[in-house]
Amino acid sequence: MKARLRKFTAVLEPAEEGGFVVKCLELPVATQGETREEAISNIKEAVGGYLEVRAEVLGKSKAKKQLVGIAVKQASSPVVA
């Protein structure tokens, strides 16, 4: 079964208490991490989990596996992860 790549955009912001907050612009998904790398890893996992649960709720539990690509934007320069 061939996996389908879905691309999403996330915004990475410094958190007031330290670390980073990252929010997906296309989905109701947000998370955080102590470092940029941890926050980016967490948003990839959170988006993947959201899509998996959504497929189950819609009765598509046998749906094709989806790969998730996230373009992370901080300030005015995008970083693809």
Number of C-alpha atoms within 10 A of each C-alpha: 6 7 11 11 11 11 11 16 17 25 19 24 17 16 13 8 7 10 15 20 22 24 21 21 12 11 13 9 16 18 20 21 19 14 14 17 11 15 22 25 16 17 24 22 13 16 23 18 13 14 15 16 14 13 15 12 10 8 10 12 13 8 12 12 15 14 12 16 16 20 15 20 16 13 8 6 8 14 13 11 11
